[in-house]
Amino acid sequence: MQRLVRHVEAAQWAEIGFLVFRTYYADEPLWERFQQRFGEVVDGGLVGAPAAAGLLARISGRVKLPLVSDYALVDLGPGGIAHIYRDSVSNLDGDDDDDDDDDDDDESEEEGEEEGEEGDDDEGGHLASLDPGLRMPMCIMVDQECLRSMAGEKEDEDEEEDGAVPYVKAVDVRLATNKDLGYSGSFKVAVGALMSHFYAALQFHEPVDISAAVDKSTGIWTGMGSVQPSKNAEEATNYGIKDK
Protein backbone atom coordinates (compact mmCIF):
# COMPACT_ATOMS: atom_id res chain seq x y z
CA MET A 1 0.00 0.00 0.00
CA GLN A 2 2.87 2.36 0.75
CA ARG A 3 4.16 1.74 -2.77
CA LEU A 4 0.78 2.69 -4.27
CA VAL A 5 0.53 5.89 -2.24
CA ARG A 6 4.05 6.94 -3.25
CA HIS A 7 3.24 6.21 -6.89
CA VAL A 8 -0.01 8.22 -6.86
CA GLU A 9 1.59 11.17 -5.11
CA ALA A 10 4.67 11.15 -7.36
CA ALA A 11 2.47 11.08 -10.46
CA GLN A 12 0.35 13.90 -8.99
CA TRP A 13 -2.89 12.22 -10.03
CA ALA A 14 -5.88 14.30 -8.99
CA GLU A 15 -8.22 11.32 -9.38
CA ILE A 16 -7.69 7.57 -9.07
CA GLY A 17 -10.13 4.80 -9.90
CA PHE A 18 -11.94 3.22 -12.82
CA LEU A 19 -14.59 3.99 -15.39
CA VAL A 20 -17.64 1.87 -14.52
CA PHE A 21 -19.91 0.84 -17.41
CA ARG A 22 -23.51 -0.18 -16.67
CA THR A 23 -24.88 -2.72 -19.15
CA TYR A 24 -28.14 -3.91 -17.52
CA TYR A 25 -31.21 -1.65 -17.50
CA ALA A 26 -34.21 -3.98 -17.12
CA ASP A 27 -34.57 -3.73 -13.33
CA GLU A 28 -34.34 -0.23 -11.86
CA PRO A 29 -35.03 -1.29 -8.24
CA LEU A 30 -32.14 -3.76 -8.50
CA TRP A 31 -29.92 -1.02 -9.91
CA GLU A 32 -30.91 1.37 -7.14
CA ARG A 33 -29.98 -1.21 -4.50
CA PHE A 34 -26.61 -1.64 -6.18
CA GLN A 35 -25.99 2.11 -6.19
CA GLN A 36 -26.91 2.38 -2.53
CA ARG A 37 -24.36 -0.23 -1.48
CA PHE A 38 -21.59 0.14 -4.06
CA GLY A 39 -19.85 3.16 -2.54
CA GLU A 40 -20.26 1.80 0.97
CA VAL A 41 -18.61 -1.52 0.10
CA VAL A 42 -15.75 0.18 -1.76
CA ASP A 43 -15.15 2.53 1.17
CA GLY A 44 -15.39 -0.36 3.61
CA GLY A 45 -12.61 -2.12 1.74
CA LEU A 46 -10.41 0.96 2.04
CA VAL A 47 -11.07 1.39 5.74
CA GLY A 48 -10.42 -2.27 6.41
CA ALA A 49 -7.23 -2.53 4.37
CA PRO A 50 -4.44 -3.93 6.58
CA ALA A 51 -1.85 -1.47 7.86
CA ALA A 52 -3.19 1.14 5.49
CA ALA A 53 -5.31 3.59 7.47
CA GLY A 54 -2.75 6.38 7.65
CA LEU A 55 -1.47 5.85 4.13
CA LEU A 56 -4.87 5.64 2.45
CA ALA A 57 -5.99 8.82 4.17
CA ARG A 58 -3.49 10.63 1.95
CA ILE A 59 -5.16 9.49 -1.28
CA SER A 60 -8.70 8.38 -0.34
CA GLY A 61 -10.12 11.77 -1.30
CA ARG A 62 -8.93 11.22 -4.86
CA VAL A 63 -10.92 8.01 -5.39
CA LYS A 64 -13.44 8.37 -8.22
CA LEU A 65 -15.56 5.72 -9.94
CA PRO A 66 -17.31 7.60 -12.77
CA LEU A 67 -20.40 5.78 -14.02
CA VAL A 68 -20.97 5.47 -17.76
CA SER A 69 -24.70 4.84 -18.16
CA ASP A 70 -26.58 4.80 -21.47
CA TYR A 71 -29.09 2.48 -23.13
CA ALA A 72 -26.64 2.10 -26.02
CA LEU A 73 -24.67 -0.13 -23.64
CA VAL A 74 -27.55 -2.56 -23.04
CA ASP A 75 -26.34 -6.16 -22.81
CA LEU A 76 -22.87 -5.40 -24.18
CA GLY A 77 -20.34 -8.06 -23.23
CA PRO A 78 -16.75 -7.45 -22.11
CA GLY A 79 -15.50 -7.14 -25.71
CA GLY A 80 -18.07 -4.46 -26.49
CA ILE A 81 -17.21 -2.53 -23.35
CA ALA A 82 -13.50 -2.66 -24.19
CA HIS A 83 -14.29 -1.29 -27.66
CA ILE A 84 -16.37 1.57 -26.21
CA TYR A 85 -13.57 2.39 -23.77
CA ARG A 86 -10.91 2.48 -26.49
CA ASP A 87 -13.01 4.66 -28.77
CA SER A 88 -13.81 7.07 -25.94
CA VAL A 89 -10.20 7.46 -24.80
CA SER A 90 -8.93 7.69 -28.38
CA ASN A 91 -11.39 10.52 -28.96
CA LEU A 92 -9.97 12.38 -25.96
CA ASP A 93 -6.39 11.73 -27.08
CA GLY A 94 -7.27 12.94 -30.56
CA ASP A 95 -8.44 16.24 -29.11
CA ASP A 96 -5.14 16.59 -27.22
CA ASP A 97 -3.09 15.80 -30.32
CA ASP A 98 -4.94 18.50 -32.28
CA ASP A 99 -3.38 21.09 -30.01
CA ASP A 100 0.11 19.80 -30.88
CA ASP A 101 -0.22 19.01 -34.58
CA ASP A 102 -3.36 20.15 -36.39
CA ASP A 103 -2.21 18.98 -39.82
CA ASP A 104 -1.54 15.37 -38.81
CA ASP A 105 -4.82 15.04 -36.95
CA ASP A 106 -7.40 16.48 -39.36
CA GLU A 107 -8.58 13.01 -40.32
CA SER A 108 -8.46 11.80 -36.70
CA GLU A 109 -10.60 14.75 -35.65
CA GLU A 110 -13.31 13.77 -38.12
CA GLU A 111 -13.25 10.20 -36.82
CA GLY A 112 -13.28 11.46 -33.25
CA GLU A 113 -16.42 13.46 -33.92
CA GLU A 114 -18.17 10.33 -35.13
CA GLU A 115 -16.92 8.36 -32.13
CA GLY A 116 -17.98 11.13 -29.81
CA GLU A 117 -21.58 10.73 -30.89
CA GLU A 118 -21.45 7.08 -29.83
CA GLY A 119 -18.99 7.51 -26.98
CA ASP A 120 -20.91 10.22 -25.09
CA ASP A 121 -22.42 7.41 -23.07
CA ASP A 122 -22.14 8.84 -19.59
CA GLU A 123 -24.91 11.02 -18.26
CA GLY A 124 -22.50 13.11 -16.18
CA GLY A 125 -20.07 13.97 -18.98
CA HIS A 126 -17.18 12.04 -17.41
CA LEU A 127 -15.63 11.29 -20.79
CA ALA A 128 -15.20 14.99 -21.56
CA SER A 129 -11.94 14.59 -19.66
CA LEU A 130 -10.18 11.69 -17.99
CA ASP A 131 -7.44 12.04 -15.41
CA PRO A 132 -4.42 9.75 -15.94
CA GLY A 133 -5.25 8.06 -12.65
CA LEU A 134 -8.47 6.77 -14.24
CA ARG A 135 -6.79 5.47 -17.42
CA MET A 136 -6.07 1.98 -16.25
CA PRO A 137 -5.27 -1.17 -18.27
CA MET A 138 -8.69 -2.46 -17.17
CA CYS A 139 -12.10 -0.84 -16.79
CA ILE A 140 -15.17 -2.06 -14.90
CA MET A 141 -18.52 -3.32 -16.17
CA VAL A 142 -21.69 -3.94 -14.17
CA ASP A 143 -24.13 -6.44 -15.67
CA GLN A 144 -27.12 -8.31 -14.25
CA GLU A 145 -24.90 -10.83 -12.45
CA CYS A 146 -23.05 -8.03 -10.69
CA LEU A 147 -26.26 -6.33 -9.60
CA ARG A 148 -27.61 -9.60 -8.21
CA SER A 149 -24.39 -10.26 -6.34
CA MET A 150 -24.71 -6.93 -4.55
CA ALA A 151 -28.31 -7.75 -3.63
CA GLY A 152 -27.32 -11.23 -2.46
CA GLU A 153 -29.34 -12.91 -5.21
CA LYS A 154 -28.40 -16.01 -7.22
CA GLU A 155 -28.96 -16.43 -10.95
CA ASP A 156 -30.80 -19.72 -10.37
CA GLU A 157 -31.53 -22.18 -7.59
CA ASP A 158 -28.77 -24.58 -8.68
CA GLU A 159 -26.06 -21.93 -8.61
CA GLU A 160 -23.54 -22.25 -5.81
CA GLU A 161 -23.12 -19.36 -3.41
CA ASP A 162 -20.22 -16.99 -4.14
CA GLY A 163 -19.63 -16.57 -0.41
CA ALA A 164 -22.01 -13.57 -0.42
CA VAL A 165 -19.23 -11.50 -1.99
CA PRO A 166 -20.57 -8.65 -4.15
CA TYR A 167 -18.52 -8.27 -7.30
CA VAL A 168 -18.09 -6.32 -10.52
CA LYS A 169 -16.33 -7.44 -13.70
CA ALA A 170 -12.93 -6.13 -14.73
CA VAL A 171 -12.38 -5.84 -18.50
CA ASP A 172 -8.98 -5.65 -20.20
CA VAL A 173 -9.09 -2.57 -22.44
CA ARG A 174 -7.27 -4.54 -25.18
CA LEU A 175 -10.00 -7.19 -25.36
CA ALA A 176 -11.52 -7.83 -28.82
CA THR A 177 -8.38 -6.70 -30.65
CA ASN A 178 -5.86 -8.88 -32.48
CA LYS A 179 -3.66 -9.07 -29.38
CA ASP A 180 -3.11 -12.33 -27.53
CA LEU A 181 -3.86 -11.41 -23.93
CA GLY A 182 -2.96 -14.81 -22.55
CA TYR A 183 -6.26 -15.05 -20.68
CA SER A 184 -10.00 -14.47 -21.22
CA GLY A 185 -9.72 -10.69 -20.88
CA SER A 186 -12.22 -10.29 -18.05
CA PHE A 187 -12.93 -11.65 -14.58
CA LYS A 188 -14.93 -10.93 -11.44
CA VAL A 189 -13.46 -8.64 -8.77
CA ALA A 190 -14.81 -8.31 -5.23
CA VAL A 191 -16.20 -4.79 -4.76
CA GLY A 192 -14.57 -4.56 -1.34
CA ALA A 193 -11.16 -5.16 -2.93
CA LEU A 194 -11.68 -2.84 -5.89
CA MET A 195 -9.61 0.11 -4.69
CA SER A 196 -7.77 -1.32 -1.69
CA HIS A 197 -6.24 -4.25 -3.61
CA PHE A 198 -7.20 -4.38 -7.30
CA TYR A 199 -6.29 -0.81 -8.22
CA ALA A 200 -2.96 -1.24 -6.46
CA ALA A 201 -2.34 -4.55 -8.24
CA LEU A 202 -2.79 -2.92 -11.65
CA GLN A 203 0.08 -0.54 -10.94
CA PHE A 204 2.60 -3.35 -10.45
CA HIS A 205 1.25 -6.44 -12.25
CA GLU A 206 0.16 -7.47 -15.73
CA PRO A 207 -3.60 -8.11 -16.04
CA VAL A 208 -2.84 -11.68 -17.10
CA ASP A 209 -0.93 -12.19 -13.84
CA ILE A 210 -3.74 -10.62 -11.84
CA SER A 211 -6.24 -12.98 -13.47
CA ALA A 212 -4.16 -15.93 -12.28
CA ALA A 213 -4.97 -14.93 -8.69
CA VAL A 214 -8.75 -15.35 -9.14
CA ASP A 215 -10.10 -17.67 -6.44
CA LYS A 216 -10.84 -20.93 -8.22
CA SER A 217 -13.55 -21.89 -5.73
CA THR A 218 -15.63 -18.72 -6.19
CA GLY A 219 -14.37 -17.30 -9.49
CA ILE A 220 -13.87 -13.95 -7.76
CA TRP A 221 -10.62 -11.98 -7.42
CA THR A 222 -10.00 -10.70 -3.88
CA GLY A 223 -6.22 -10.24 -3.82
CA MET A 224 -2.92 -11.19 -5.43
CA GLY A 225 -2.00 -13.95 -3.01
CA SER A 226 1.44 -15.29 -3.91
CA VAL A 227 1.55 -13.91 -7.48
CA GLN A 228 4.65 -11.76 -7.93
CA PRO A 229 4.89 -8.43 -9.82
CA SER A 230 6.01 -8.73 -13.42
CA LYS A 231 6.34 -5.09 -14.44
CA ASN A 232 7.01 -1.70 -12.94
CA ALA A 233 4.32 0.82 -12.12
CA GLU A 234 4.95 3.18 -15.03
CA GLU A 235 4.63 0.42 -17.63
CA ALA A 236 1.57 -1.11 -16.01
CA THR A 237 -0.42 2.10 -15.95
CA ASN A 238 0.45 3.28 -19.44
CA TYR A 239 0.24 0.25 -21.71
CA GLY A 240 -2.89 -0.69 -23.54
CA ILE A 241 -4.56 2.74 -23.49
CA LYS A 242 -3.52 4.14 -26.87
CA ASP A 243 -2.23 0.79 -28.13
CA LYS A 244 -5.12 -0.60 -30.11
C-alpha positions in Angstrom: 0.0 0.0 0.0 2.9 2.4 0.7 4.2 1.7 -2.8 0.8 2.7 -4.3 0.5 5.9 -2.2 4.0 6.9 -3.3 3.2 6.2 -6.9 0.0 8.2 -6.9 1.6 11.2 -5.1 4.7 11.1 -7.4 2.5 11.1 -10.5 0.3 13.9 -9.0 -2.9 12.2 -10.0 -5.9 14.3 -9.0 -8.2 11.3 -9.4 -7.7 7.6 -9.1 -10.1 4.8 -9.9 -11.9 3.2 -12.8 -14.6 4.0 -15.4 -17.6 1.9 -14.5 -19.9 0.8 -17.4 -23.5 -0.2 -16.7 -24.9 -2.7 -19.2 -28.1 -3.9 -17.5 -31.2 -1.7 -17.5 -34.2 -4.0 -17.1 -34.6 -3.7 -13.3 -34.3 -0.2 -11.9 -35.0 -1.3 -8.2 -32.1 -3.8 -8.5 -29.9 -1.0 -9.9 -30.9 1.4 -7.1 -30.0 -1.2 -4.5 -26.6 -1.6 -6.2 -26.0 2.1 -6.2 -26.9 2.4 -2.5 -24.4 -0.2 -1.5 -21.6 0.1 -4.1 -19.9 3.2 -2.5 -20.3 1.8 1.0 -18.6 -1.5 0.1 -15.7 0.2 -1.8 -15.2 2.5 1.2 -15.4 -0.4 3.6 -12.6 -2.1 1.7 -10.4 1.0 2.0 -11.1 1.4 5.7 -10.4 -2.3 6.4 -7.2 -2.5 4.4 -4.4 -3.9 6.6 -1.8 -1.5 7.9 -3.2 1.1 5.5 -5.3 3.6 7.5 -2.8 6.4 7.7 -1.5 5.8 4.1 -4.9 5.6 2.5 -6.0 8.8 4.2 -3.5 10.6 2.0 -5.2 9.5 -1.3 -8.7 8.4 -0.3 -10.1 11.8 -1.3 -8.9 11.2 -4.9 -10.9 8.0 -5.4 -13.4 8.4 -8.2 -15.6 5.7 -9.9 -17.3 7.6 -12.8 -20.4 5.8 -14.0 -21.0 5.5 -17.8 -24.7 4.8 -18.2 -26.6 4.8 -21.5 -29.1 2.5 -23.1 -26.6 2.1 -26.0 -24.7 -0.1 -23.6 -27.6 -2.6 -23.0 -26.3 -6.2 -22.8 -22.9 -5.4 -24.2 -20.3 -8.1 -23.2 -16.7 -7.5 -22.1 -15.5 -7.1 -25.7 -18.1 -4.5 -26.5 -17.2 -2.5 -23.3 -13.5 -2.7 -24.2 -14.3 -1.3 -27.7 -16.4 1.6 -26.2 -13.6 2.4 -23.8 -10.9 2.5 -26.5 -13.0 4.7 -28.8 -13.8 7.1 -25.9 -10.2 7.5 -24.8 -8.9 7.7 -28.4 -11.4 10.5 -29.0 -10.0 12.4 -26.0 -6.4 11.7 -27.1 -7.3 12.9 -30.6 -8.4 16.2 -29.1 -5.1 16.6 -27.2 -3.1 15.8 -30.3 -4.9 18.5 -32.3 -3.4 21.1 -30.0 0.1 19.8 -30.9 -0.2 19.0 -34.6 -3.4 20.1 -36.4 -2.2 19.0 -39.8 -1.5 15.4 -38.8 -4.8 15.0 -37.0 -7.4 16.5 -39.4 -8.6 13.0 -40.3 -8.5 11.8 -36.7 -10.6 14.8 -35.6 -13.3 13.8 -38.1 -13.3 10.2 -36.8 -13.3 11.5 -33.3 -16.4 13.5 -33.9 -18.2 10.3 -35.1 -16.9 8.4 -32.1 -18.0 11.1 -29.8 -21.6 10.7 -30.9 -21.5 7.1 -29.8 -19.0 7.5 -27.0 -20.9 10.2 -25.1 -22.4 7.4 -23.1 -22.1 8.8 -19.6 -24.9 11.0 -18.3 -22.5 13.1 -16.2 -20.1 14.0 -19.0 -17.2 12.0 -17.4 -15.6 11.3 -20.8 -15.2 15.0 -21.6 -11.9 14.6 -19.7 -10.2 11.7 -18.0 -7.4 12.0 -15.4 -4.4 9.8 -15.9 -5.2 8.1 -12.6 -8.5 6.8 -14.2 -6.8 5.5 -17.4 -6.1 2.0 -16.2 -5.3 -1.2 -18.3 -8.7 -2.5 -17.2 -12.1 -0.8 -16.8 -15.2 -2.1 -14.9 -18.5 -3.3 -16.2 -21.7 -3.9 -14.2 -24.1 -6.4 -15.7 -27.1 -8.3 -14.3 -24.9 -10.8 -12.4 -23.0 -8.0 -10.7 -26.3 -6.3 -9.6 -27.6 -9.6 -8.2 -24.4 -10.3 -6.3 -24.7 -6.9 -4.5 -28.3 -7.7 -3.6 -27.3 -11.2 -2.5 -29.3 -12.9 -5.2 -28.4 -16.0 -7.2 -29.0 -16.4 -11.0 -30.8 -19.7 -10.4 -31.5 -22.2 -7.6 -28.8 -24.6 -8.7 -26.1 -21.9 -8.6 -23.5 -22.3 -5.8 -23.1 -19.4 -3.4 -20.2 -17.0 -4.1 -19.6 -16.6 -0.4 -22.0 -13.6 -0.4 -19.2 -11.5 -2.0 -20.6 -8.6 -4.2 -18.5 -8.3 -7.3 -18.1 -6.3 -10.5 -16.3 -7.4 -13.7 -12.9 -6.1 -14.7 -12.4 -5.8 -18.5 -9.0 -5.6 -20.2 -9.1 -2.6 -22.4 -7.3 -4.5 -25.2 -10.0 -7.2 -25.4 -11.5 -7.8 -28.8 -8.4 -6.7 -30.6 -5.9 -8.9 -32.5 -3.7 -9.1 -29.4 -3.1 -12.3 -27.5 -3.9 -11.4 -23.9 -3.0 -14.8 -22.6 -6.3 -15.1 -20.7 -10.0 -14.5 -21.2 -9.7 -10.7 -20.9 -12.2 -10.3 -18.1 -12.9 -11.7 -14.6 -14.9 -10.9 -11.4 -13.5 -8.6 -8.8 -14.8 -8.3 -5.2 -16.2 -4.8 -4.8 -14.6 -4.6 -1.3 -11.2 -5.2 -2.9 -11.7 -2.8 -5.9 -9.6 0.1 -4.7 -7.8 -1.3 -1.7 -6.2 -4.2 -3.6 -7.2 -4.4 -7.3 -6.3 -0.8 -8.2 -3.0 -1.2 -6.5 -2.3 -4.5 -8.2 -2.8 -2.9 -11.6 0.1 -0.5 -10.9 2.6 -3.3 -10.5 1.3 -6.4 -12.3 0.2 -7.5 -15.7 -3.6 -8.1 -16.0 -2.8 -11.7 -17.1 -0.9 -12.2 -13.8 -3.7 -10.6 -11.8 -6.2 -13.0 -13.5 -4.2 -15.9 -12.3 -5.0 -14.9 -8.7 -8.7 -15.4 -9.1 -10.1 -17.7 -6.4 -10.8 -20.9 -8.2 -13.6 -21.9 -5.7 -15.6 -18.7 -6.2 -14.4 -17.3 -9.5 -13.9 -14.0 -7.8 -10.6 -12.0 -7.4 -10.0 -10.7 -3.9 -6.2 -10.2 -3.8 -2.9 -11.2 -5.4 -2.0 -14.0 -3.0 1.4 -15.3 -3.9 1.5 -13.9 -7.5 4.7 -11.8 -7.9 4.9 -8.4 -9.8 6.0 -8.7 -13.4 6.3 -5.1 -14.4 7.0 -1.7 -12.9 4.3 0.8 -12.1 5.0 3.2 -15.0 4.6 0.4 -17.6 1.6 -1.1 -16.0 -0.4 2.1 -15.9 0.5 3.3 -19.4 0.2 0.3 -21.7 -2.9 -0.7 -23.5 -4.6 2.7 -23.5 -3.5 4.1 -26.9 -2.2 0.8 -28.1 -5.1 -0.6 -30.1 
